[in-house]
């Protein structure tokens, strides 16, 4: 059964990779394999591949999210909306999921933000002016796929409420009763008198609402490897069910009903009900649903008094989960949950005859070992110290903190005066937080290896061999594969060559130039008042994905937020040997002024600042540092937001290094840059626009794009390609050519992004 489940998962994955296959051909293949399976039982699991492909096709057609009217995406629209879930009330901006009502009776789930919003509660109805657009993710390795996460919740569009003028309150809706109940409990828990962050942790443990955790708290839990303890998943749901099962079983044995219904069966039914209540309390997310399916399968087998081998039950539950939730295939939580269970099952043969005190360390070690390749595959931080921390944290949370938090939440519903237990639990969580914060302040605990498919395959195969039944050959081979995978890789960039990566940072700029032994980053992207910043979302995850833990040079072209806003968060996690900027006084980090006409060499590649000396006298865009990189494999130019006045002073340099191979378009393709004389003098074969998806400035501007097209340049966009990579290696190979990110495939039915490479003459107005 595990083979059938994994074959079914492979079929679901193939549908995402090869959606254009003919359904009739796949159906014929499925029938053929089913016929073969009927005659040759060992090959039955092969039929799971085409069946998974066909199931994904049917599921996608049946559950396709309907689009909103086209007019809603081109202009603001005034419509009724219902607050459908727990809102996140910030100091300035509130975020919430809303049901938007159309004039023809249609309803769409959208995620909205509202600046200076009134006090929001689930079930409220408002009539307001909205600005909507399709959800879009930053498409870089290591970046979180925000759009796919929203689509798994039935959300296809995001937007914002335009001010408070003209907002009209409507009669409340009768929906969202569970959300209203959760809102009331959250308010009671947040009203307890607790000095530290324990209240936010208490709300996260009970309701699964982590909106009160700031970025520093999230990173502390990630670096110490205990983030899973705050996400209500199989551990929490199973714990609640297990405790109630134990309690009811002990009481049931003291009654006469035990003669008719065994105590364990009665306790398991009560535990399943308790787990269901906890899952509802947490909002019934996908992890909670999966945990309930697992518990339900176990209770059903217990009720029927039928024994099944653990791996058979594992395969059956995985198959049912994928059958009911095929959209969860890309969810890391699914594979982390089943990976942890697989690690436990694989360790069972190793526990026979061992003392009890060795059981928990061995099980925890097996779970950590099983999750290691999965964390790497999903670009999640690896915390080797988490193995030791979890030895203490998991029992502490499981046996003390989570039961105490649930009991304190029940008491919080009683009349005033019963808030003290919640305050005590909050105080205990404060001490836990202080201990984890101290651990996170030690020398770097997280390990970030350079990802590669070869490394992932070696780690996965080594893990399977190590967790196999006891035997020296299997363990020895697994250890050898692990050591081979963890050996440092030789540099992929030859001497005299360099690689340019233009990251997808939305409406901003972030570039990385790497030589054989050095790394330079040019700009970081933005930081927003809500606390969201591109360092945490894009820069640091991508650098760690590439195995980069230190920068030789960070250049912040000037002080504008979309270029240097995330610098503080970046340097806190990835230090830089030196920092240059065109406007040091405007930055929140120490930096030196970019010198004019200054050159240096790294690994046979020439780097130089070529902005004119008078750029120091300007403020804003014209103060931008201008970087030229030249090697035997090609030449590139990055100008930041430098405008025409600076571009005119760069013409002698452009003639000296003519022709350039690639130019990162100034000011994201604005009309203030890319003057006709500059475009002609560069002779660039390629130009890259770093612009945000459906940005309000309509960058790149059609008239700018037309200049580059007439000059014969190929035009590329980060909002369509995602991260753009170009190799400039010396030799007689083909000329350097940009490559957009191909590792992340959009889900079937997802809204298309802008084109990656723009072909033909630009239209008079960009299609939006």
Helices and strands as residue ranges (DSSP letters): H 2-17, H 23-39, G 41-46, H 47-62, H 71-74, E 77-83, E 88-89, E 93-101, E 107-115, E 125-134, H 146-151, E 157-161, E 168-170, H 177-190, H 198-207, H 215-223, G 227-229, H 234-252, G 256-259, H 263-281, H 286-304, H 310-324, G 326-330, H 332-348, G 349-351, G 356-358, H 359-377, E 382-383, H 386-396, I 397-401, H 402-412, H 420-440, E 446-447, H 453-466, H 472-486, E 498-502, E 511-514, E 519-522, H 534-534, I 535-539, H 540-545, E 553-556, H 561-564, H 567-573, E 579-581, G 584-586, E 592-593, E 598-602, E 605-609, G 613-617, G 620-623, E 627-631, E 634-638, H 644-649, H 651-656, E 662-664, G 666-669, H 676-682, E 686-689, H 702-710, E 714-717, H 718-721, E 724-728, E 739-740, E 757-758
